[in-house]
């Protein structure tokens, strides 16, 4: 299991990677984590990432399926965490810490 911590504005965002399962949470919601399917996705942000879903009434389900497919295609948790760091960084999230299997957290540069 790998846990990541990001700053986004005034919030602290948490990402937990447990095998192929990815959970997200933030300090604004009491640090409760949820899988991506239970989260509210921003349609404009999703369309920027996947322009072909703009007119699709099932845009959310298809975007979630693409995310899950990408996560499953990566070989291990370390690669999954690197992908999430890279992806969230381009959307303004500032990576802070990565903690693997309960060991001491490392600072992400």
C-alpha positions, 0 to 999 in steps of 0.5 A: 500500500502506498499513500500520497499527500498533495496540497491543492489550494487550502486543502490537503488531498490524500490518495491511497493505492492498495493494489489496483484500488485507488482511493481519494480524500481531502481534508475539506471532507474530513479526510474520508477516502472513497474510490473514484466511482463515488466521487463528484467529477468536474465535467469541464475537467474531464472533457479537457482530459477526454475531449471525445466525451463532450457530447456523451451522456455517459461521460462520467462512467466512461472517464472512470472506466478509462482511469481504472483501465490505466491503473490496471495496465501499470505493473505495480503500486510504485508505477501507479503512484508515479502516474497519479503524481504526474497526472495530478501535478499537471492539474495544479496539485502540489505533491508533498509526501509518499509513504509505502507500507507504513514506513517513514514518508518520503518527500516528493520533489 
